[in-house]
Amino acid sequence: MNREVTLPLIVDDRGTLQVAAADVSKLLRNVGGRWLHLVEAGQEGLDEDTVATLTIELAKLADRIDVACIAHSSGTSSD
């Protein structure tokens, strides 16, 4: 089930990003970290392998957002 997610950058007519990408990336990483913390604390109902997989995918998504925004800011394409 390896599907790529296309992330559109939300820019105004001057090319300025309208979403704080650093905040979104941080949020994605924090969600995964929180899930891992809950698993480590013995939270019932959380499958360790599933949480690990989802955490990795959230981190990859955050990385892609960072790369796309860096490319946008430097005037290059990340494709």
PyMOL Python script that loads the backbone (N, CA, C, O; Angstrom):
from pymol import cmd

cmd.read_pdbstr("""\
ATOM      1  N   MET A   1       0.827  -1.180   0.000  1.00  0.00           N
ATOM      2  CA  MET A   1       0.000   0.000   0.000  1.00  0.00           C
ATOM      3  C   MET A   1       0.876   1.251   0.000  1.00  0.00           C
ATOM      4  O   MET A   1       0.620   2.166   0.783  1.00  0.00           O
ATOM      5  N   ASN A   2       1.858   1.318  -0.815  1.00  0.00           N
ATOM      6  CA  ASN A   2       2.723   2.490  -0.925  1.00  0.00           C
ATOM      7  C   ASN A   2       2.171   3.441  -1.965  1.00  0.00           C
ATOM      8  O   ASN A   2       2.483   3.329  -3.150  1.00  0.00           O
ATOM      9  N   ARG A   3       1.358   4.366  -1.522  1.00  0.00           N
ATOM     10  CA  ARG A   3       0.795   5.376  -2.411  1.00  0.00           C
ATOM     11  C   ARG A   3       1.432   6.708  -2.089  1.00  0.00           C
ATOM     12  O   ARG A   3       1.627   7.054  -0.924  1.00  0.00           O
ATOM     13  N   GLU A   4       1.751   7.443  -3.120  1.00  0.00           N
ATOM     14  CA  GLU A   4       2.316   8.774  -2.937  1.00  0.00           C
ATOM     15  C   GLU A   4       1.193   9.774  -2.723  1.00  0.00           C
ATOM     16  O   GLU A   4       0.135   9.682  -3.346  1.00  0.00           O
ATOM     17  N   VAL A   5       1.429  10.707  -1.857  1.00  0.00           N
ATOM     18  CA  VAL A   5       0.482  11.784  -1.605  1.00  0.00           C
ATOM     19  C   VAL A   5       1.046  13.043  -2.237  1.00  0.00           C
ATOM     20  O   VAL A   5       2.189  13.418  -1.973  1.00  0.00           O
ATOM     21  N   THR A   6       0.251  13.695  -3.070  1.00  0.00           N
ATOM     22  CA  THR A   6       0.674  14.948  -3.674  1.00  0.00           C
ATOM     23  C   THR A   6       0.264  16.079  -2.745  1.00  0.00           C
ATOM     24  O   THR A   6      -0.896  16.190  -2.349  1.00  0.00           O
ATOM     25  N   LEU A   7       1.230  16.911  -2.406  1.00  0.00           N
ATOM     26  CA  LEU A   7       0.969  18.019  -1.500  1.00  0.00           C
ATOM     27  C   LEU A   7       1.053  19.341  -2.246  1.00  0.00           C
ATOM     28  O   LEU A   7       2.144  19.797  -2.587  1.00  0.00           O
ATOM     29  N   PRO A   8      -0.084  19.952  -2.496  1.00  0.00           N
ATOM     30  CA  PRO A   8      -0.012  21.258  -3.155  1.00  0.00           C
ATOM     31  C   PRO A   8       0.485  22.304  -2.170  1.00  0.00           C
ATOM     32  O   PRO A   8       0.079  22.316  -1.008  1.00  0.00           O
ATOM     33  N   LEU A   9       1.353  23.170  -2.633  1.00  0.00           N
ATOM     34  CA  LEU A   9       1.751  24.306  -1.816  1.00  0.00           C
ATOM     35  C   LEU A   9       0.696  25.377  -1.981  1.00  0.00           C
ATOM     36  O   LEU A   9       0.271  25.666  -3.100  1.00  0.00           O
ATOM     37  N   ILE A  10       0.275  25.957  -0.899  1.00  0.00           N
ATOM     38  CA  ILE A  10      -0.745  26.990  -0.945  1.00  0.00           C
ATOM     39  C   ILE A  10      -0.027  28.332  -0.978  1.00  0.00           C
ATOM     40  O   ILE A  10       0.539  28.779   0.019  1.00  0.00           O
ATOM     41  N   VAL A  11      -0.065  28.964  -2.149  1.00  0.00           N
ATOM     42  CA  VAL A  11       0.630  30.234  -2.334  1.00  0.00           C
ATOM     43  C   VAL A  11      -0.353  31.297  -2.828  1.00  0.00           C
ATOM     44  O   VAL A  11      -1.375  30.988  -3.441  1.00  0.00           O
ATOM     45  N   ASP A  12      -0.015  32.549  -2.545  1.00  0.00           N
ATOM     46  CA  ASP A  12      -0.839  33.629  -3.065  1.00  0.00           C
ATOM     47  C   ASP A  12      -0.337  34.030  -4.451  1.00  0.00           C
ATOM     48  O   ASP A  12       0.557  33.389  -5.003  1.00  0.00           O
ATOM     49  N   ASP A  13      -0.918  35.094  -5.010  1.00  0.00           N
ATOM     50  CA  ASP A  13      -0.562  35.487  -6.368  1.00  0.00           C
ATOM     51  C   ASP A  13       0.866  36.006  -6.496  1.00  0.00           C
ATOM     52  O   ASP A  13       1.357  36.183  -7.611  1.00  0.00           O
ATOM     53  N   ARG A  14       1.535  36.252  -5.384  1.00  0.00           N
ATOM     54  CA  ARG A  14       2.944  36.671  -5.404  1.00  0.00           C
ATOM     55  C   ARG A  14       3.885  35.505  -5.131  1.00  0.00           C
ATOM     56  O   ARG A  14       5.102  35.687  -5.102  1.00  0.00           O
ATOM     57  N   GLY A  15       3.330  34.296  -4.929  1.00  0.00           N
ATOM     58  CA  GLY A  15       4.153  33.124  -4.668  1.00  0.00           C
ATOM     59  C   GLY A  15       4.520  32.935  -3.208  1.00  0.00           C
ATOM     60  O   GLY A  15       5.364  32.099  -2.887  1.00  0.00           O
ATOM     61  N   THR A  16       3.898  33.701  -2.316  1.00  0.00           N
ATOM     62  CA  THR A  16       4.189  33.592  -0.891  1.00  0.00           C
ATOM     63  C   THR A  16       3.399  32.431  -0.296  1.00  0.00           C
ATOM     64  O   THR A  16       2.193  32.316  -0.512  1.00  0.00           O
ATOM     65  N   LEU A  17       4.087  31.574   0.453  1.00  0.00           N
ATOM     66  CA  LEU A  17       3.407  30.448   1.099  1.00  0.00           C
ATOM     67  C   LEU A  17       2.392  30.950   2.115  1.00  0.00           C
ATOM     68  O   LEU A  17       2.678  31.879   2.870  1.00  0.00           O
ATOM     69  N   GLN A  18       1.206  30.343   2.140  1.00  0.00           N
ATOM     70  CA  GLN A  18       0.137  30.764   3.027  1.00  0.00           C
ATOM     71  C   GLN A  18      -0.057  29.837   4.217  1.00  0.00           C
ATOM     72  O   GLN A  18      -0.926  30.071   5.057  1.00  0.00           O
ATOM     73  N   VAL A  19       0.738  28.803   4.288  1.00  0.00           N
ATOM     74  CA  VAL A  19       0.678  27.877   5.417  1.00  0.00           C
ATOM     75  C   VAL A  19       2.076  27.805   6.001  1.00  0.00           C
ATOM     76  O   VAL A  19       3.050  27.678   5.259  1.00  0.00           O
ATOM     77  N   ALA A  20       2.186  27.883   7.302  1.00  0.00           N
ATOM     78  CA  ALA A  20       3.496  27.775   7.940  1.00  0.00           C
ATOM     79  C   ALA A  20       3.938  26.323   7.884  1.00  0.00           C
ATOM     80  O   ALA A  20       3.592  25.523   8.753  1.00  0.00           O
ATOM     81  N   ALA A  21       4.701  25.993   6.859  1.00  0.00           N
ATOM     82  CA  ALA A  21       5.120  24.609   6.626  1.00  0.00           C
ATOM     83  C   ALA A  21       5.894  24.039   7.798  1.00  0.00           C
ATOM     84  O   ALA A  21       5.751  22.859   8.118  1.00  0.00           O
ATOM     85  N   ALA A  22       6.702  24.849   8.437  1.00  0.00           N
ATOM     86  CA  ALA A  22       7.464  24.368   9.596  1.00  0.00           C
ATOM     87  C   ALA A  22       6.520  23.915  10.709  1.00  0.00           C
ATOM     88  O   ALA A  22       6.792  22.939  11.408  1.00  0.00           O
ATOM     89  N   ASP A  23       5.415  24.630  10.865  1.00  0.00           N
ATOM     90  CA  ASP A  23       4.436  24.251  11.886  1.00  0.00           C
ATOM     91  C   ASP A  23       3.742  22.945  11.524  1.00  0.00           C
ATOM     92  O   ASP A  23       3.518  22.100  12.391  1.00  0.00           O
ATOM     93  N   VAL A  24       3.403  22.777  10.254  1.00  0.00           N
ATOM     94  CA  VAL A  24       2.754  21.547   9.799  1.00  0.00           C
ATOM     95  C   VAL A  24       3.703  20.365   9.967  1.00  0.00           C
ATOM     96  O   VAL A  24       3.300  19.313  10.463  1.00  0.00           O
ATOM     97  N   SER A  25       4.955  20.529   9.559  1.00  0.00           N
ATOM     98  CA  SER A  25       5.945  19.464   9.705  1.00  0.00           C
ATOM     99  C   SER A  25       6.125  19.086  11.172  1.00  0.00           C
ATOM    100  O   SER A  25       6.171  17.908  11.525  1.00  0.00           O
ATOM    101  N   LYS A  26       6.226  20.103  12.011  1.00  0.00           N
ATOM    102  CA  LYS A  26       6.399  19.862  13.446  1.00  0.00           C
ATOM    103  C   LYS A  26       5.189  19.127  14.016  1.00  0.00           C
ATOM    104  O   LYS A  26       5.343  18.214  14.826  1.00  0.00           O
ATOM    105  N   LEU A  27       3.989  19.520  13.598  1.00  0.00           N
ATOM    106  CA  LEU A  27       2.773  18.868  14.063  1.00  0.00           C
ATOM    107  C   LEU A  27       2.773  17.392  13.678  1.00  0.00           C
ATOM    108  O   LEU A  27       2.477  16.535  14.511  1.00  0.00           O
ATOM    109  N   LEU A  28       3.102  17.090  12.429  1.00  0.00           N
ATOM    110  CA  LEU A  28       3.124  15.695  11.979  1.00  0.00           C
ATOM    111  C   LEU A  28       4.113  14.867  12.796  1.00  0.00           C
ATOM    112  O   LEU A  28       3.803  13.748  13.207  1.00  0.00           O
ATOM    113  N   ARG A  29       5.296  15.417  13.028  1.00  0.00           N
ATOM    114  CA  ARG A  29       6.302  14.698  13.815  1.00  0.00           C
ATOM    115  C   ARG A  29       5.862  14.534  15.275  1.00  0.00           C
ATOM    116  O   ARG A  29       6.103  13.493  15.886  1.00  0.00           O
ATOM    117  N   ASN A  30       5.224  15.555  15.822  1.00  0.00           N
ATOM    118  CA  ASN A  30       4.757  15.479  17.212  1.00  0.00           C
ATOM    119  C   ASN A  30       3.640  14.457  17.390  1.00  0.00           C
ATOM    120  O   ASN A  30       3.590  13.768  18.409  1.00  0.00           O
ATOM    121  N   VAL A  31       2.751  14.352  16.413  1.00  0.00           N
ATOM    122  CA  VAL A  31       1.676  13.355  16.487  1.00  0.00           C
ATOM    123  C   VAL A  31       2.291  11.954  16.554  1.00  0.00           C
ATOM    124  O   VAL A  31       1.921  11.143  17.403  1.00  0.00           O
ATOM    125  N   GLY A  32       3.233  11.684  15.650  1.00  0.00           N
ATOM    126  CA  GLY A  32       3.894  10.378  15.665  1.00  0.00           C
ATOM    127  C   GLY A  32       4.627  10.125  16.963  1.00  0.00           C
ATOM    128  O   GLY A  32       4.568   9.025  17.512  1.00  0.00           O
ATOM    129  N   GLY A  33       5.319  11.140  17.459  1.00  0.00           N
ATOM    130  CA  GLY A  33       6.037  11.001  18.720  1.00  0.00           C
ATOM    131  C   GLY A  33       5.103  10.722  19.889  1.00  0.00           C
ATOM    132  O   GLY A  33       5.416   9.924  20.772  1.00  0.00           O
ATOM    133  N   ARG A  34       3.966  11.383  19.883  1.00  0.00           N
ATOM    134  CA  ARG A  34       2.969  11.161  20.942  1.00  0.00           C
ATOM    135  C   ARG A  34       2.429   9.738  20.902  1.00  0.00           C
ATOM    136  O   ARG A  34       2.274   9.095  21.940  1.00  0.00           O
ATOM    137  N   TRP A  35       2.140   9.248  19.689  1.00  0.00           N
ATOM    138  CA  TRP A  35       1.680   7.868  19.561  1.00  0.00           C
ATOM    139  C   TRP A  35       2.715   6.893  20.108  1.00  0.00           C
ATOM    140  O   TRP A  35       2.378   5.965  20.843  1.00  0.00           O
ATOM    141  N   LEU A  36       3.976   7.109  19.745  1.00  0.00           N
ATOM    142  CA  LEU A  36       5.038   6.231  20.245  1.00  0.00           C
ATOM    143  C   LEU A  36       5.125   6.280  21.766  1.00  0.00           C
ATOM    144  O   LEU A  36       5.310   5.253  22.419  1.00  0.00           O
ATOM    145  N   HIS A  37       4.991   7.474  22.323  1.00  0.00           N
ATOM    146  CA  HIS A  37       5.022   7.623  23.778  1.00  0.00           C
ATOM    147  C   HIS A  37       3.882   6.835  24.422  1.00  0.00           C
ATOM    148  O   HIS A  37       4.083   6.178  25.444  1.00  0.00           O
ATOM    149  N   LEU A  38       2.705   6.895  23.840  1.00  0.00           N
ATOM    150  CA  LEU A  38       1.562   6.156  24.379  1.00  0.00           C
ATOM    151  C   LEU A  38       1.801   4.651  24.325  1.00  0.00           C
ATOM    152  O   LEU A  38       1.458   3.933  25.264  1.00  0.00           O
ATOM    153  N   VAL A  39       2.385   4.174  23.234  1.00  0.00           N
ATOM    154  CA  VAL A  39       2.691   2.744  23.127  1.00  0.00           C
ATOM    155  C   VAL A  39       3.702   2.345  24.198  1.00  0.00           C
ATOM    156  O   VAL A  39       3.535   1.330  24.875  1.00  0.00           O
ATOM    157  N   GLU A  40       4.755   3.154  24.347  1.00  0.00           N
ATOM    158  CA  GLU A  40       5.788   2.868  25.350  1.00  0.00           C
ATOM    159  C   GLU A  40       5.225   2.892  26.766  1.00  0.00           C
ATOM    160  O   GLU A  40       5.714   2.182  27.644  1.00  0.00           O
ATOM    161  N   ALA A  41       4.206   3.699  26.984  1.00  0.00           N
ATOM    162  CA  ALA A  41       3.574   3.794  28.302  1.00  0.00           C
ATOM    163  C   ALA A  41       2.565   2.673  28.537  1.00  0.00           C
ATOM    164  O   ALA A  41       1.972   2.580  29.612  1.00  0.00           O
ATOM    165  N   GLY A  42       2.373   1.824  27.528  1.00  0.00           N
ATOM    166  CA  GLY A  42       1.471   0.686  27.688  1.00  0.00           C
ATOM    167  C   GLY A  42       0.016   0.974  27.424  1.00  0.00           C
ATOM    168  O   GLY A  42      -0.857   0.240  27.888  1.00  0.00           O
ATOM    169  N   GLN A  43      -0.262   2.032  26.684  1.00  0.00           N
ATOM    170  CA  GLN A  43      -1.649   2.386  26.350  1.00  0.00           C
ATOM    171  C   GLN A  43      -2.323   1.214  25.650  1.00  0.00           C
ATOM    172  O   GLN A  43      -1.817   0.702  24.652  1.00  0.00           O
ATOM    173  N   GLU A  44      -3.452   0.800  26.172  1.00  0.00           N
ATOM    174  CA  GLU A  44      -4.192  -0.315  25.566  1.00  0.00           C
ATOM    175  C   GLU A  44      -4.820   0.105  24.249  1.00  0.00           C
ATOM    176  O   GLU A  44      -5.186   1.266  24.063  1.00  0.00           O
ATOM    177  N   GLY A  45      -4.940  -0.840  23.347  1.00  0.00           N
ATOM    178  CA  GLY A  45      -5.621  -0.612  22.081  1.00  0.00           C
ATOM    179  C   GLY A  45      -4.739  -0.078  20.977  1.00  0.00           C
ATOM    180  O   GLY A  45      -5.218   0.172  19.871  1.00  0.00           O
ATOM    181  N   LEU A  46      -3.442   0.106  21.256  1.00  0.00           N
ATOM    182  CA  LEU A  46      -2.530   0.591  20.229  1.00  0.00           C
ATOM    183  C   LEU A  46      -1.579  -0.533  19.833  1.00  0.00           C
ATOM    184  O   LEU A  46      -0.870  -1.087  20.674  1.00  0.00           O
ATOM    185  N   ASP A  47      -1.572  -0.857  18.565  1.00  0.00           N
ATOM    186  CA  ASP A  47      -0.678  -1.885  18.047  1.00  0.00           C
ATOM    187  C   ASP A  47       0.684  -1.261  17.767  1.00  0.00           C
ATOM    188  O   ASP A  47       0.785  -0.310  16.992  1.00  0.00           O
ATOM    189  N   GLU A  48       1.723  -1.786  18.388  1.00  0.00           N
ATOM    190  CA  GLU A  48       3.063  -1.198  18.292  1.00  0.00           C
ATOM    191  C   GLU A  48       3.560  -1.119  16.855  1.00  0.00           C
ATOM    192  O   GLU A  48       4.124  -0.101  16.454  1.00  0.00           O
ATOM    193  N   ASP A  49       3.359  -2.185  16.071  1.00  0.00           N
ATOM    194  CA  ASP A  49       3.827  -2.182  14.680  1.00  0.00           C
ATOM    195  C   ASP A  49       3.080  -1.159  13.837  1.00  0.00           C
ATOM    196  O   ASP A  49       3.679  -0.477  13.005  1.00  0.00           O
ATOM    197  N   THR A  50       1.783  -1.052  14.051  1.00  0.00           N
ATOM    198  CA  THR A  50       0.984  -0.086  13.300  1.00  0.00           C
ATOM    199  C   THR A  50       1.396   1.340  13.652  1.00  0.00           C
ATOM    200  O   THR A  50       1.552   2.182  12.769  1.00  0.00           O
ATOM    201  N   VAL A  51       1.569   1.605  14.935  1.00  0.00           N
ATOM    202  CA  VAL A  51       1.988   2.932  15.370  1.00  0.00           C
ATOM    203  C   VAL A  51       3.355   3.274  14.799  1.00  0.00           C
ATOM    204  O   VAL A  51       3.577   4.398  14.349  1.00  0.00           O
ATOM    205  N   ALA A  52       4.279   2.308  14.813  1.00  0.00           N
ATOM    206  CA  ALA A  52       5.615   2.551  14.259  1.00  0.00           C
ATOM    207  C   ALA A  52       5.531   2.883  12.775  1.00  0.00           C
ATOM    208  O   ALA A  52       6.180   3.818  12.305  1.00  0.00           O
ATOM    209  N   THR A  53       4.742   2.128  12.049  1.00  0.00           N
ATOM    210  CA  THR A  53       4.589   2.356  10.611  1.00  0.00           C
ATOM    211  C   THR A  53       3.972   3.728  10.340  1.00  0.00           C
ATOM    212  O   THR A  53       4.453   4.470   9.483  1.00  0.00           O
ATOM    213  N   LEU A  54       2.925   4.057  11.056  1.00  0.00           N
ATOM    214  CA  LEU A  54       2.276   5.361  10.863  1.00  0.00           C
ATOM    215  C   LEU A  54       3.204   6.515  11.238  1.00  0.00           C
ATOM    216  O   LEU A  54       3.210   7.548  10.569  1.00  0.00           O
ATOM    217  N   THR A  55       3.975   6.347  12.289  1.00  0.00           N
ATOM    218  CA  THR A  55       4.914   7.379  12.709  1.00  0.00           C
ATOM    219  C   THR A  55       5.974   7.618  11.641  1.00  0.00           C
ATOM    220  O   THR A  55       6.327   8.761  11.351  1.00  0.00           O
ATOM    221  N   ILE A  56       6.475   6.540  11.061  1.00  0.00           N
ATOM    222  CA  ILE A  56       7.459   6.654   9.973  1.00  0.00           C
ATOM    223  C   ILE A  56       6.853   7.383   8.788  1.00  0.00           C
ATOM    224  O   ILE A  56       7.494   8.255   8.202  1.00  0.00           O
ATOM    225  N   GLU A  57       5.623   7.034   8.429  1.00  0.00           N
ATOM    226  CA  GLU A  57       4.971   7.676   7.280  1.00  0.00           C
ATOM    227  C   GLU A  57       4.704   9.156   7.547  1.00  0.00           C
ATOM    228  O   GLU A  57       4.831   9.979   6.640  1.00  0.00           O
ATOM    229  N   LEU A  58       4.338   9.501   8.769  1.00  0.00           N
ATOM    230  CA  LEU A  58       4.143  10.917   9.101  1.00  0.00           C
ATOM    231  C   LEU A  58       5.455  11.683   8.989  1.00  0.00           C
ATOM    232  O   LEU A  58       5.480  12.812   8.500  1.00  0.00           O
ATOM    233  N   ALA A  59       6.543  11.068   9.441  1.00  0.00           N
ATOM    234  CA  ALA A  59       7.856  11.718   9.339  1.00  0.00           C
ATOM    235  C   ALA A  59       8.254  11.899   7.876  1.00  0.00           C
ATOM    236  O   ALA A  59       8.804  12.938   7.509  1.00  0.00           O
ATOM    237  N   LYS A  60       7.982  10.899   7.040  1.00  0.00           N
ATOM    238  CA  LYS A  60       8.284  11.012   5.604  1.00  0.00           C
ATOM    239  C   LYS A  60       7.465  12.147   4.981  1.00  0.00           C
ATOM    240  O   LYS A  60       7.977  12.919   4.170  1.00  0.00           O
ATOM    241  N   LEU A  61       6.210  12.237   5.363  1.00  0.00           N
ATOM    242  CA  LEU A  61       5.349  13.301   4.844  1.00  0.00           C
ATOM    243  C   LEU A  61       5.880  14.665   5.284  1.00  0.00           C
ATOM    244  O   LEU A  61       5.922  15.601   4.485  1.00  0.00           O
ATOM    245  N   ALA A  62       6.279  14.780   6.533  1.00  0.00           N
ATOM    246  CA  ALA A  62       6.857  16.032   7.028  1.00  0.00           C
ATOM    247  C   ALA A  62       8.128  16.378   6.259  1.00  0.00           C
ATOM    248  O   ALA A  62       8.355  17.539   5.921  1.00  0.00           O
ATOM    249  N   ASP A  63       8.952  15.377   5.985  1.00  0.00           N
ATOM    250  CA  ASP A  63      10.170  15.609   5.201  1.00  0.00           C
ATOM    251  C   ASP A  63       9.842  16.119   3.804  1.00  0.00           C
ATOM    252  O   ASP A  63      10.505  17.024   3.298  1.00  0.00           O
ATOM    253  N   ARG A  64       8.819  15.537   3.182  1.00  0.00           N
ATOM    254  CA  ARG A  64       8.425  15.959   1.835  1.00  0.00           C
ATOM    255  C   ARG A  64       7.913  17.393   1.841  1.00  0.00           C
ATOM    256  O   ARG A  64       8.185  18.151   0.910  1.00  0.00           O
ATOM    257  N   ILE A  65       7.183  17.768   2.870  1.00  0.00           N
ATOM    258  CA  ILE A  65       6.711  19.143   2.986  1.00  0.00           C
ATOM    259  C   ILE A  65       7.907  20.084   3.101  1.00  0.00           C
ATOM    260  O   ILE A  65       7.962  21.121   2.441  1.00  0.00           O
ATOM    261  N   ASP A  66       8.862  19.708   3.947  1.00  0.00           N
ATOM    262  CA  ASP A  66      10.059  20.540   4.114  1.00  0.00           C
ATOM    263  C   ASP A  66      10.808  20.699   2.803  1.00  0.00           C
ATOM    264  O   ASP A  66      11.201  21.809   2.446  1.00  0.00           O
ATOM    265  N   VAL A  67      11.010  19.606   2.083  1.00  0.00           N
ATOM    266  CA  VAL A  67      11.745  19.654   0.815  1.00  0.00           C
ATOM    267  C   VAL A  67      11.002  20.512  -0.206  1.00  0.00           C
ATOM    268  O   VAL A  67      11.616  21.324  -0.899  1.00  0.00           O
ATOM    269  N   ALA A  68       9.684  20.336  -0.301  1.00  0.00           N
ATOM    270  CA  ALA A  68       8.896  21.113  -1.256  1.00  0.00           C
ATOM    271  C   ALA A  68       8.959  22.604  -0.935  1.00  0.00           C
ATOM    272  O   ALA A  68       9.031  23.434  -1.841  1.00  0.00           O
ATOM    273  N   CYS A  69       8.933  22.940   0.334  1.00  0.00           N
ATOM    274  CA  CYS A  69       8.981  24.357   0.712  1.00  0.00           C
ATOM    275  C   CYS A  69      10.370  24.948   0.508  1.00  0.00           C
ATOM    276  O   CYS A  69      10.503  26.105   0.110  1.00  0.00           O
ATOM    277  N   ILE A  70      11.395  24.162   0.778  1.00  0.00           N
ATOM    278  CA  ILE A  70      12.758  24.642   0.505  1.00  0.00           C
ATOM    279  C   ILE A  70      12.926  24.889  -0.978  1.00  0.00           C
ATOM    280  O   ILE A  70      13.483  25.910  -1.384  1.00  0.00           O
ATOM    281  N   ALA A  71      12.444  23.952  -1.796  1.00  0.00           N
ATOM    282  CA  ALA A  71      12.528  24.113  -3.235  1.00  0.00           C
ATOM    283  C   ALA A  71      11.758  25.351  -3.690  1.00  0.00           C
ATOM    284  O   ALA A  71      12.230  26.112  -4.535  1.00  0.00           O
ATOM    285  N   HIS A  72      10.580  25.541  -3.126  1.00  0.00           N
ATOM    286  CA  HIS A  72       9.776  26.709  -3.478  1.00  0.00           C
ATOM    287  C   HIS A  72      10.500  27.996  -3.102  1.00  0.00           C
ATOM    288  O   HIS A  72      10.558  28.940  -3.890  1.00  0.00           O
ATOM    289  N   SER A  73      11.043  28.024  -1.911  1.00  0.00           N
ATOM    290  CA  SER A  73      11.744  29.224  -1.432  1.00  0.00           C
ATOM    291  C   SER A  73      12.983  29.537  -2.223  1.00  0.00           C
ATOM    292  O   SER A  73      13.347  30.703  -2.381  1.00  0.00           O
ATOM    293  N   SER A  74      13.648  28.492  -2.732  1.00  0.00           N
ATOM    294  CA  SER A  74      14.888  28.719  -3.500  1.00  0.00           C
ATOM    295  C   SER A  74      14.597  28.889  -4.983  1.00  0.00           C
ATOM    296  O   SER A  74      15.508  29.142  -5.771  1.00  0.00           O
ATOM    297  N   GLY A  75      13.332  28.752  -5.366  1.00  0.00           N
ATOM    298  CA  GLY A  75      12.964  28.948  -6.771  1.00  0.00           C
ATOM    299  C   GLY A  75      13.230  27.744  -7.649  1.00  0.00           C
ATOM    300  O   GLY A  75      13.254  27.864  -8.874  1.00  0.00           O
ATOM    301  N   THR A  76      13.430  26.577  -7.039  1.00  0.00           N
ATOM    302  CA  THR A  76      13.642  25.349  -7.811  1.00  0.00           C
ATOM    303  C   THR A  76      12.488  24.405  -7.620  1.00  0.00           C
ATOM    304  O   THR A  76      11.654  24.597  -6.735  1.00  0.00           O
ATOM    305  N   SER A  77      12.437  23.383  -8.450  1.00  0.00           N
ATOM    306  CA  SER A  77      11.385  22.362  -8.361  1.00  0.00           C
ATOM    307  C   SER A  77      11.910  21.166  -7.592  1.00  0.00           C
ATOM    308  O   SER A  77      13.067  20.777  -7.752  1.00  0.00           O
ATOM    309  N   SER A  78      11.051  20.574  -6.747  1.00  0.00           N
ATOM    310  CA  SER A  78      11.456  19.387  -5.994  1.00  0.00           C
ATOM    311  C   SER A  78      11.141  18.108  -6.743  1.00  0.00           C
ATOM    312  O   SER A  78      11.412  17.025  -6.225  1.00  0.00           O
ATOM    313  N   ASP A  79      10.580  18.186  -7.941  1.00  0.00           N
ATOM    314  CA  ASP A  79      10.240  16.991  -8.735  1.00  0.00           C
ATOM    315  C   ASP A  79      11.415  16.471  -9.487  1.00  0.00           C
ATOM    316  O   ASP A  79      11.300  15.475 -10.201  1.00  0.00           O
TER     317      ASP A  79
END
""", "prot")
cmd.dss("prot")
cmd.show_as("cartoon", "prot")
cmd.util.cbc("prot")
cmd.orient("prot")
